[in-house]
Amino acid sequence: AVVSTQSTGVHGTCEDINECLDNPCDDTERCSNVEGSYICDCLDTFVRDRKTKDCVCADGYENQDGKCVDVDECEDNPCGEAEVCVNDVGKYHCDCKEGAEKGEDGTCQEFKHIECDIKPKKDKIKGFKGTNVNVKLKGEKKKVFKKYAKIAWTKNGEKWNPKDDGKDKLNGFMIRKFDADDAGLYVGSIYIDMDGEVSKCEVEVEIELIEGSVTLKIENEDALMKPQKAGKELKIKCDLDLDNVKLKDPKNPDNVNWYKVTEDGDELLDDSDTISIERGRGVYQLVFLNPTPEDTGTYRCEFDQMGIEVDADVTIEVK
């Protein structure tokens, strides 16, 4: 603003002069009288140039006959192919055109909407404070997720990245050290790009905080890190620690599930001629009666009851 100071004496006192009556400001300025001075401010839609100190049209406006008129930026087609331009006063924005919507990268795209074969393993999950909460999707093989799919998540309607609170996975995510702030509704938008055609579907998972805790660990993990001898009975021991959680039958070996983890998905294991699922000496056990090199791989012990899901993995090598 341009400021000037002036006053006059009347009967021994100083009275303010309204300098604005003499129109001291430029046509692009407004005059504001203040005590002992006046201020010249730029009119609406004008801004003061830092170098020349003149009032010039703000961004998004152009000077026409001394007036700043809104520029229609949409005439230059600034938006993408799947977008429509909307001119606003002093600016513009791009909306997705009919039939298009924003993809996981935030740009508008046209998608082939399909009936979603991908669904959460559980659409309602209860998690204990301090535990890891796993969200798993089913309906496609891991290699499809790995090669063709991208998933964008929101939490309670806000964009959310699993890496911020835990770990992003090909077919879901894990929240580490779950607490009250992590509870909410999670929506995953799944984009599958195969042969240049992008399809989209959505999944929803509600996660709730409950009291208590469940922890799992592989009790003999250190011993299993060494190569195991073929033909010699081999046990993977899974220790289950419960806090404020009660099981109907604590001695039932089926309180935990055992899986062999493969690239095509987790293979649920059961008693057979080669393996035995047991509970003994306070731990759950996966027993290989006569292990062979084909048994080499990663195995998972999982607790999945009462809406609570925790697991522990171990990799063994049989020679």
C-alpha atoms as a printed R data frame, in Angstrom:
    type eleno elety resid chain resno       x       y       z
1   ATOM     1    CA   ALA     A     1   0.000   0.000   0.000
2   ATOM     2    CA   VAL     A     2   1.066   3.624  -0.608
3   ATOM     3    CA   VAL     A     3   0.863   5.734   2.569
4   ATOM     4    CA   SER     A     4   0.919   9.535   2.973
5   ATOM     5    CA   THR     A     5   0.535  11.621   6.142
6   ATOM     6    CA   GLN     A     6  -1.224  14.961   6.576
7   ATOM     7    CA   SER     A     7  -3.232  16.893   9.180
8   ATOM     8    CA   THR     A     8  -4.367  20.514   9.764
9   ATOM     9    CA   GLY     A     9  -4.815  22.710  12.830
10  ATOM    10    CA   VAL     A    10  -8.271  24.038  13.790
11  ATOM    11    CA   HIS     A    11  -8.709  26.251  16.916
12  ATOM    12    CA   GLY     A    12  -5.421  24.959  18.371
13  ATOM    13    CA   THR     A    13  -6.182  21.241  17.682
14  ATOM    14    CA   CYS     A    14  -5.180  18.936  14.821
15  ATOM    15    CA   GLU     A    15  -7.995  17.399  12.774
16  ATOM    16    CA   ASP     A    16  -7.534  14.618  10.247
17  ATOM    17    CA   ILE     A    17  -7.854  15.536   6.562
18  ATOM    18    CA   ASN     A    18  -9.649  13.039   4.324
19  ATOM    19    CA   GLU     A    19  -7.142  12.980   1.475
20  ATOM    20    CA   CYS     A    20  -9.266  10.466  -0.430
21  ATOM    21    CA   LEU     A    21 -11.626  13.291  -1.413
22  ATOM    22    CA   ASP     A    22  -8.910  14.483  -3.826
23  ATOM    23    CA   ASN     A    23  -8.649  11.024  -5.469
24  ATOM    24    CA   PRO     A    24  -4.890  10.645  -4.873
25  ATOM    25    CA   CYS     A    25  -4.725   6.959  -5.969
26  ATOM    26    CA   ASP     A    26  -4.506   5.441  -9.428
27  ATOM    27    CA   ASP     A    27  -7.484   4.007 -11.292
28  ATOM    28    CA   THR     A    28  -6.375   0.490 -10.306
29  ATOM    29    CA   GLU     A    29  -6.275   1.425  -6.605
30  ATOM    30    CA   ARG     A    30  -8.752   2.188  -3.860
31  ATOM    31    CA   CYS     A    31  -8.137   4.932  -1.340
32  ATOM    32    CA   SER     A    32  -8.584   4.288   2.370
33  ATOM    33    CA   ASN     A    33  -8.451   7.229   4.731
34  ATOM    34    CA   VAL     A    34  -6.727   6.608   8.067
35  ATOM    35    CA   GLU     A    35  -5.943   9.021  10.879
36  ATOM    36    CA   GLY     A    36  -3.314  11.459   9.664
37  ATOM    37    CA   SER     A    37  -2.780   9.700   6.330
38  ATOM    38    CA   TYR     A    38  -4.266   7.573   3.567
39  ATOM    39    CA   ILE     A    39  -3.537   4.213   1.933
40  ATOM    40    CA   CYS     A    40  -3.747   3.167  -1.715
41  ATOM    41    CA   ASP     A    41  -4.581  -0.547  -2.047
42  ATOM    42    CA   CYS     A    42  -4.975  -2.501  -5.258
43  ATOM    43    CA   LEU     A    43  -8.551  -3.133  -6.347
44  ATOM    44    CA   ASP     A    44  -9.994  -6.643  -6.245
45  ATOM    45    CA   THR     A    45  -8.403  -8.985  -8.856
46  ATOM    46    CA   PHE     A    46  -5.314  -6.687  -8.923
47  ATOM    47    CA   VAL     A    47  -2.019  -7.322  -7.101
48  ATOM    48    CA   ARG     A    48   0.973  -5.028  -6.627
49  ATOM    49    CA   ASP     A    49   4.001  -5.808  -8.773
50  ATOM    50    CA   ARG     A    50   7.044  -6.158  -6.518
51  ATOM    51    CA   LYS     A    51   9.369  -4.435  -8.975
52  ATOM    52    CA   THR     A    52   7.293  -1.610 -10.485
53  ATOM    53    CA   LYS     A    53   4.973  -1.214  -7.452
54  ATOM    54    CA   ASP     A    54   2.101  -0.856  -9.955
55  ATOM    55    CA   CYS     A    55  -1.180  -2.706  -9.536
56  ATOM    56    CA   VAL     A    56  -1.397  -5.436 -12.156
57  ATOM    57    CA   CYS     A    57  -3.887  -8.204 -12.855
58  ATOM    58    CA   ALA     A    58  -3.584 -11.282 -10.632
59  ATOM    59    CA   ASP     A    59  -2.860 -14.707 -12.079
60  ATOM    60    CA   GLY     A    60  -5.847 -16.009 -13.979
61  ATOM    61    CA   TYR     A    61  -6.952 -12.509 -15.064
62  ATOM    62    CA   GLU     A    62  -6.057 -10.176 -17.939
63  ATOM    63    CA   ASN     A    63  -6.363  -6.402 -18.292
64  ATOM    64    CA   GLN     A    64  -9.156  -5.301 -20.618
65  ATOM    65    CA   ASP     A    65  -9.794  -1.553 -20.741
66  ATOM    66    CA   GLY     A    66  -8.420  -1.059 -17.243
67  ATOM    67    CA   LYS     A    67 -10.382  -3.927 -15.753
68  ATOM    68    CA   CYS     A    68  -9.087  -7.375 -14.774
69  ATOM    69    CA   VAL     A    69 -11.210  -9.948 -16.570
70  ATOM    70    CA   ASP     A    70 -11.150 -13.664 -15.812
71  ATOM    71    CA   VAL     A    71  -9.110 -15.704 -18.303
72  ATOM    72    CA   ASP     A    72 -10.771 -18.878 -19.568
73  ATOM    73    CA   GLU     A    73  -7.796 -21.230 -19.230
74  ATOM    74    CA   CYS     A    74  -9.912 -24.079 -20.612
75  ATOM    75    CA   GLU     A    75  -9.499 -22.622 -24.120
76  ATOM    76    CA   ASP     A    76  -5.912 -23.970 -24.088
77  ATOM    77    CA   ASN     A    77  -7.114 -27.514 -23.233
78  ATOM    78    CA   PRO     A    78  -4.873 -27.923 -20.152
79  ATOM    79    CA   CYS     A    79  -6.491 -31.165 -18.949
80  ATOM    80    CA   GLY     A    80  -5.814 -34.802 -19.837
81  ATOM    81    CA   GLU     A    81  -7.589 -36.996 -22.386
82  ATOM    82    CA   ALA     A    82 -10.009 -38.477 -19.863
83  ATOM    83    CA   GLU     A    83 -10.705 -35.111 -18.206
84  ATOM    84    CA   VAL     A    84 -12.946 -32.110 -18.751
85  ATOM    85    CA   CYS     A    85 -11.845 -28.568 -17.933
86  ATOM    86    CA   VAL     A    86 -13.970 -26.434 -15.597
87  ATOM    87    CA   ASN     A    87 -13.201 -22.714 -15.616
88  ATOM    88    CA   ASP     A    88 -13.387 -21.043 -12.205
89  ATOM    89    CA   VAL     A    89 -12.971 -17.373 -11.308
90  ATOM    90    CA   GLY     A    90  -9.246 -16.700 -11.572
91  ATOM    91    CA   LYS     A    91  -8.366 -20.374 -12.018
92  ATOM    92    CA   TYR     A    92  -9.524 -23.717 -13.427
93  ATOM    93    CA   HIS     A    93  -9.706 -27.354 -12.412
94  ATOM    94    CA   CYS     A    94  -9.932 -30.702 -14.202
95  ATOM    95    CA   ASP     A    95 -12.723 -33.198 -13.525
96  ATOM    96    CA   CYS     A    96 -12.914 -36.744 -14.807
97  ATOM    97    CA   LYS     A    97 -15.154 -36.960 -17.855
98  ATOM    98    CA   GLU     A    98 -18.230 -39.174 -17.843
99  ATOM    99    CA   GLY     A    99 -17.219 -42.820 -17.704
100 ATOM   100    CA   ALA     A   100 -13.785 -42.069 -16.246
101 ATOM   101    CA   GLU     A   101 -12.504 -41.868 -12.686
102 ATOM   102    CA   LYS     A   102  -9.254 -41.326 -10.854
103 ATOM   103    CA   GLY     A   103  -6.829 -44.230 -10.820
104 ATOM   104    CA   GLU     A   104  -4.289 -45.185  -8.172
105 ATOM   105    CA   ASP     A   105  -1.866 -42.560  -9.535
106 ATOM   106    CA   GLY     A   106  -4.478 -39.793  -9.201
107 ATOM   107    CA   THR     A   107  -5.096 -39.335 -12.953
108 ATOM   108    CA   CYS     A   108  -8.462 -39.828 -14.653
109 ATOM   109    CA   GLN     A   109  -8.751 -43.088 -16.581
110 ATOM   110    CA   GLU     A   110 -11.456 -45.183 -18.197
111 ATOM   111    CA   PHE     A   111 -11.830 -48.534 -16.495
112 ATOM   112    CA   LYS     A   112 -13.648 -51.687 -17.335
113 ATOM   113    CA   HIS     A   113 -15.723 -52.324 -14.218
114 ATOM   114    CA   ILE     A   114 -15.925 -56.006 -13.443
115 ATOM   115    CA   GLU     A   115 -17.656 -58.107 -10.855
116 ATOM   116    CA   CYS     A   116 -14.879 -58.423  -8.313
117 ATOM   117    CA   ASP     A   117 -13.626 -61.957  -7.774
118 ATOM   118    CA   ILE     A   118 -11.121 -60.490  -5.319
119 ATOM   119    CA   LYS     A   119 -12.537 -60.336  -1.810
120 ATOM   120    CA   PRO     A   120 -11.075 -59.921   1.674
121 ATOM   121    CA   LYS     A   121 -10.504 -63.158   3.506
122 ATOM   122    CA   LYS     A   122 -12.427 -61.435   6.309
123 ATOM   123    CA   ASP     A   123 -14.444 -58.258   5.876
124 ATOM   124    CA   LYS     A   124 -14.514 -57.644   9.647
125 ATOM   125    CA   ILE     A   125 -11.361 -58.035  11.712
126 ATOM   126    CA   LYS     A   126 -10.807 -57.564  15.437
127 ATOM   127    CA   GLY     A   127  -7.296 -56.714  16.537
128 ATOM   128    CA   PHE     A   128  -5.616 -56.574  19.922
129 ATOM   129    CA   LYS     A   129  -3.565 -53.546  20.883
130 ATOM   130    CA   GLY     A   130   0.133 -54.042  20.180
131 ATOM   131    CA   THR     A   131  -0.325 -56.996  17.817
132 ATOM   132    CA   ASN     A   132   0.123 -57.179  14.057
133 ATOM   133    CA   VAL     A   133  -3.144 -57.163  12.098
134 ATOM   134    CA   ASN     A   134  -3.141 -58.834   8.683
135 ATOM   135    CA   VAL     A   135  -5.587 -58.041   5.897
136 ATOM   136    CA   LYS     A   136  -5.536 -60.692   3.196
137 ATOM   137    CA   LEU     A   137  -7.300 -60.722  -0.144
138 ATOM   138    CA   LYS     A   138  -8.365 -63.860  -1.966
139 ATOM   139    CA   GLY     A   139  -9.707 -64.656  -5.413
140 ATOM   140    CA   GLU     A   140  -6.512 -64.263  -7.461
141 ATOM   141    CA   LYS     A   141  -3.133 -65.963  -7.354
142 ATOM   142    CA   LYS     A   142  -0.175 -64.067  -5.926
143 ATOM   143    CA   LYS     A   143   1.507 -63.929  -9.321
144 ATOM   144    CA   VAL     A   144  -1.515 -62.021 -10.730
145 ATOM   145    CA   PHE     A   145  -1.227 -59.453  -7.929
146 ATOM   146    CA   LYS     A   146   2.527 -59.251  -8.464
147 ATOM   147    CA   LYS     A   147   2.486 -58.869 -12.238
148 ATOM   148    CA   TYR     A   148  -0.761 -57.111 -13.128
149 ATOM   149    CA   ALA     A   149  -2.411 -55.532 -10.069
150 ATOM   150    CA   LYS     A   150  -2.047 -52.312  -8.110
151 ATOM   151    CA   ILE     A   151  -4.030 -51.514  -4.988
152 ATOM   152    CA   ALA     A   152  -4.809 -48.028  -3.659
153 ATOM   153    CA   TRP     A   153  -6.162 -47.908  -0.091
154 ATOM   154    CA   THR     A   154  -8.225 -45.376   1.821
155 ATOM   155    CA   LYS     A   155  -8.839 -45.321   5.564
156 ATOM   156    CA   ASN     A   156 -12.099 -43.722   6.731
157 ATOM   157    CA   GLY     A   157 -12.371 -41.970   3.347
158 ATOM   158    CA   GLU     A   158  -8.827 -40.549   3.372
159 ATOM   159    CA   LYS     A   159  -5.965 -41.720   1.161
160 ATOM   160    CA   TRP     A   160  -3.824 -44.170   3.131
161 ATOM   161    CA   ASN     A   161  -0.521 -45.928   2.458
162 ATOM   162    CA   PRO     A   162   0.028 -49.267   4.279
163 ATOM   163    CA   LYS     A   163   3.749 -48.495   4.496
164 ATOM   164    CA   ASP     A   164   2.966 -45.616   6.873
165 ATOM   165    CA   ASP     A   165   1.689 -47.945   9.614
166 ATOM   166    CA   GLY     A   166   3.025 -51.326   8.691
167 ATOM   167    CA   LYS     A   167   3.798 -53.319   5.586
168 ATOM   168    CA   ASP     A   168   2.335 -53.359   2.087
169 ATOM   169    CA   LYS     A   169   1.764 -56.827   0.631
170 ATOM   170    CA   LEU     A   170   0.922 -58.105  -2.828
171 ATOM   171    CA   ASN     A   171  -2.513 -59.276  -1.708
172 ATOM   172    CA   GLY     A   172  -3.249 -57.085   1.301
173 ATOM   173    CA   PHE     A   173  -1.337 -55.377   4.081
174 ATOM   174    CA   MET     A   174  -0.176 -55.691   7.681
175 ATOM   175    CA   ILE     A   175  -0.610 -53.077  10.432
176 ATOM   176    CA   ARG     A   176   2.189 -53.302  12.985
177 ATOM   177    CA   LYS     A   177   1.533 -52.673  16.694
178 ATOM   178    CA   PHE     A   178  -2.183 -52.100  16.180
179 ATOM   179    CA   ASP     A   179  -3.827 -49.429  18.386
180 ATOM   180    CA   ALA     A   180  -7.032 -47.373  18.586
181 ATOM   181    CA   ASP     A   181  -5.932 -44.936  15.860
182 ATOM   182    CA   ASP     A   182  -5.647 -47.832  13.399
183 ATOM   183    CA   ALA     A   183  -9.294 -48.910  13.786
184 ATOM   184    CA   GLY     A   184 -11.613 -47.935  10.946
185 ATOM   185    CA   LEU     A   185 -12.981 -48.755   7.506
186 ATOM   186    CA   TYR     A   186 -10.386 -49.588   4.868
187 ATOM   187    CA   VAL     A   187 -11.345 -49.562   1.182
188 ATOM   188    CA   GLY     A   188  -9.033 -50.981  -1.453
189 ATOM   189    CA   SER     A   189  -9.382 -49.967  -5.112
190 ATOM   190    CA   ILE     A   190  -7.820 -52.739  -7.170
191 ATOM   191    CA   TYR     A   191  -6.575 -51.989 -10.684
192 ATOM   192    CA   ILE     A   192  -5.684 -54.954 -12.892
193 ATOM   193    CA   ASP     A   193  -3.909 -54.162 -16.160
194 ATOM   194    CA   MET     A   194  -3.882 -57.177 -18.498
195 ATOM   195    CA   ASP     A   195  -3.291 -56.892 -22.241
196 ATOM   196    CA   GLY     A   196  -3.652 -53.105 -22.094
197 ATOM   197    CA   GLU     A   197  -7.174 -53.234 -20.652
198 ATOM   198    CA   VAL     A   198  -7.509 -51.888 -17.122
199 ATOM   199    CA   SER     A   199 -10.267 -53.257 -14.920
200 ATOM   200    CA   LYS     A   200 -11.176 -52.069 -11.451
201 ATOM   201    CA   CYS     A   201 -13.014 -53.362  -8.432
202 ATOM   202    CA   GLU     A   202 -13.194 -52.488  -4.721
203 ATOM   203    CA   VAL     A   203 -13.006 -54.332  -1.417
204 ATOM   204    CA   GLU     A   204 -13.920 -53.156   2.090
205 ATOM   205    CA   VAL     A   205 -12.484 -54.261   5.422
206 ATOM   206    CA   GLU     A   206 -13.594 -53.010   8.843
207 ATOM   207    CA   ILE     A   207 -10.985 -53.302  11.606
208 ATOM   208    CA   GLU     A   208 -11.957 -53.006  15.271
209 ATOM   209    CA   LEU     A   209  -9.808 -52.718  18.406
210 ATOM   210    CA   ILE     A   210 -10.498 -55.206  21.221
211 ATOM   211    CA   GLU     A   211  -8.864 -55.774  24.583
212 ATOM   212    CA   GLY     A   212  -6.378 -58.595  25.144
213 ATOM   213    CA   SER     A   213  -3.502 -59.943  23.072
214 ATOM   214    CA   VAL     A   214  -2.357 -62.987  21.129
215 ATOM   215    CA   THR     A   215   1.259 -63.599  20.165
216 ATOM   216    CA   LEU     A   216   2.847 -66.401  18.195
217 ATOM   217    CA   LYS     A   217   6.491 -67.346  17.814
218 ATOM   218    CA   ILE     A   218   8.445 -70.272  16.433
219 ATOM   219    CA   GLU     A   219   9.973 -71.682  19.596
220 ATOM   220    CA   ASN     A   220  12.816 -73.594  17.914
221 ATOM   221    CA   GLU     A   221  13.521 -71.060  15.151
222 ATOM   222    CA   ASP     A   222  17.266 -70.891  15.898
223 ATOM   223    CA   ALA     A   223  17.668 -74.661  15.533
224 ATOM   224    CA   LEU     A   224  15.664 -74.640  12.286
225 ATOM   225    CA   MET     A   225  17.968 -72.069  10.710
226 ATOM   226    CA   LYS     A   226  20.522 -74.859  10.207
227 ATOM   227    CA   PRO     A   227  20.104 -77.410   7.387
228 ATOM   228    CA   GLN     A   228  17.948 -80.338   8.513
229 ATOM   229    CA   LYS     A   229  18.828 -83.954   7.826
230 ATOM   230    CA   ALA     A   230  16.592 -85.858   5.387
231 ATOM   231    CA   GLY     A   231  14.934 -88.942   6.873
232 ATOM   232    CA   LYS     A   232  15.211 -87.683  10.456
233 ATOM   233    CA   GLU     A   233  11.985 -86.621  12.186
234 ATOM   234    CA   LEU     A   234  11.657 -82.834  12.128
235 ATOM   235    CA   LYS     A   235   9.424 -80.638  14.300
236 ATOM   236    CA   ILE     A   236   8.413 -77.008  13.882
237 ATOM   237    CA   LYS     A   237   7.229 -75.771  17.300
238 ATOM   238    CA   CYS     A   238   4.780 -72.898  17.535
239 ATOM   239    CA   ASP     A   239   4.306 -71.192  20.914
240 ATOM   240    CA   LEU     A   240   0.919 -69.487  21.439
241 ATOM   241    CA   ASP     A   241   0.688 -66.859  24.190
242 ATOM   242    CA   LEU     A   242  -2.799 -65.625  25.133
243 ATOM   243    CA   ASP     A   243  -3.662 -62.591  27.258
244 ATOM   244    CA   ASN     A   244  -7.341 -62.137  28.150
245 ATOM   245    CA   VAL     A   245  -8.338 -64.605  25.412
246 ATOM   246    CA   LYS     A   246  -9.958 -67.959  26.231
247 ATOM   247    CA   LEU     A   247 -10.005 -71.039  24.008
248 ATOM   248    CA   LYS     A   248 -12.747 -73.666  24.176
249 ATOM   249    CA   ASP     A   249 -10.167 -76.460  24.217
250 ATOM   250    CA   PRO     A   250  -6.596 -75.233  24.817
251 ATOM   251    CA   LYS     A   251  -5.215 -78.713  24.068
252 ATOM   252    CA   ASN     A   252  -6.790 -79.001  20.624
253 ATOM   253    CA   PRO     A   253  -4.004 -78.999  17.973
254 ATOM   254    CA   ASP     A   254  -6.453 -77.352  15.556
255 ATOM   255    CA   ASN     A   255  -6.282 -74.084  17.532
256 ATOM   256    CA   VAL     A   256  -3.620 -73.097  15.023
257 ATOM   257    CA   ASN     A   257  -3.454 -73.643  11.272
258 ATOM   258    CA   TRP     A   258  -0.316 -74.728   9.438
259 ATOM   259    CA   TYR     A   259   0.513 -73.616   5.895
260 ATOM   260    CA   LYS     A   260   3.256 -74.094   3.374
261 ATOM   261    CA   VAL     A   261   3.850 -70.671   1.814
262 ATOM   262    CA   THR     A   262   4.158 -70.772  -1.980
263 ATOM   263    CA   GLU     A   263   4.210 -68.222  -4.772
264 ATOM   264    CA   ASP     A   264   0.754 -69.359  -5.875
265 ATOM   265    CA   GLY     A   265  -0.726 -68.989  -2.398
266 ATOM   266    CA   ASP     A   266  -0.620 -70.581   1.044
267 ATOM   267    CA   GLU     A   267  -1.253 -74.343   1.068
268 ATOM   268    CA   LEU     A   268  -3.231 -75.464   4.134
269 ATOM   269    CA   LEU     A   269  -1.655 -78.548   5.695
270 ATOM   270    CA   ASP     A   270  -3.376 -81.456   7.422
271 ATOM   271    CA   ASP     A   271  -2.427 -84.804   8.929
272 ATOM   272    CA   SER     A   272  -1.121 -87.194   6.296
273 ATOM   273    CA   ASP     A   273   1.284 -90.088   5.832
274 ATOM   274    CA   THR     A   274   4.205 -87.671   5.879
275 ATOM   275    CA   ILE     A   275   3.206 -84.994   8.424
276 ATOM   276    CA   SER     A   276   1.459 -84.881  11.773
277 ATOM   277    CA   ILE     A   277  -0.145 -81.874  13.458
278 ATOM   278    CA   GLU     A   278   0.121 -82.140  17.212
279 ATOM   279    CA   ARG     A   279   0.090 -80.304  20.515
280 ATOM   280    CA   GLY     A   280   2.545 -81.355  23.163
281 ATOM   281    CA   ARG     A   281   4.586 -79.866  25.980
282 ATOM   282    CA   GLY     A   282   2.660 -76.601  25.758
283 ATOM   283    CA   VAL     A   283   3.376 -75.909  22.079
284 ATOM   284    CA   TYR     A   284   1.739 -76.669  18.744
285 ATOM   285    CA   GLN     A   285   3.849 -78.784  16.433
286 ATOM   286    CA   LEU     A   286   4.111 -79.518  12.740
287 ATOM   287    CA   VAL     A   287   5.952 -82.847  12.543
288 ATOM   288    CA   PHE     A   288   7.642 -84.159   9.404
289 ATOM   289    CA   LEU     A   289   7.811 -87.917   9.924
290 ATOM   290    CA   ASN     A   290  10.304 -88.606   7.171
291 ATOM   291    CA   PRO     A   291  11.448 -85.241   5.737
292 ATOM   292    CA   THR     A   292  12.874 -85.023   2.214
293 ATOM   293    CA   PRO     A   293  14.491 -82.156   0.248
294 ATOM   294    CA   GLU     A   294  11.058 -81.539  -1.306
295 ATOM   295    CA   ASP     A   295   9.918 -80.351   2.144
296 ATOM   296    CA   THR     A   296  12.334 -77.412   1.958
297 ATOM   297    CA   GLY     A   297  10.423 -74.109   2.086
298 ATOM   298    CA   THR     A   298   8.635 -71.583   4.274
299 ATOM   299    CA   TYR     A   299   5.971 -72.694   6.759
300 ATOM   300    CA   ARG     A   300   3.441 -70.623   8.637
301 ATOM   301    CA   CYS     A   301   1.779 -71.153  11.995
302 ATOM   302    CA   GLU     A   302  -1.462 -69.149  12.170
303 ATOM   303    CA   PHE     A   303  -3.976 -68.353  14.898
304 ATOM   304    CA   ASP     A   304  -7.313 -67.379  13.328
305 ATOM   305    CA   GLN     A   305 -10.194 -67.323  15.796
306 ATOM   306    CA   MET     A   306 -12.705 -64.841  17.260
307 ATOM   307    CA   GLY     A   307 -11.842 -62.346  14.542
308 ATOM   308    CA   ILE     A   308  -8.180 -62.378  15.635
309 ATOM   309    CA   GLU     A   309  -5.461 -63.342  13.183
310 ATOM   310    CA   VAL     A   310  -1.741 -63.566  13.939
311 ATOM   311    CA   ASP     A   311   0.953 -65.733  12.385
312 ATOM   312    CA   ALA     A   312   4.629 -66.619  12.456
313 ATOM   313    CA   ASP     A   313   6.807 -67.925   9.598
314 ATOM   314    CA   VAL     A   314   9.954 -70.015   9.467
315 ATOM   315    CA   THR     A   315  12.009 -71.309   6.539
316 ATOM   316    CA   ILE     A   316  13.633 -74.739   6.635
317 ATOM   317    CA   GLU     A   317  16.123 -76.485   4.387
318 ATOM   318    CA   VAL     A   318  16.211 -80.285   4.220
319 ATOM   319    CA   LYS     A   319  19.322 -81.994   2.827
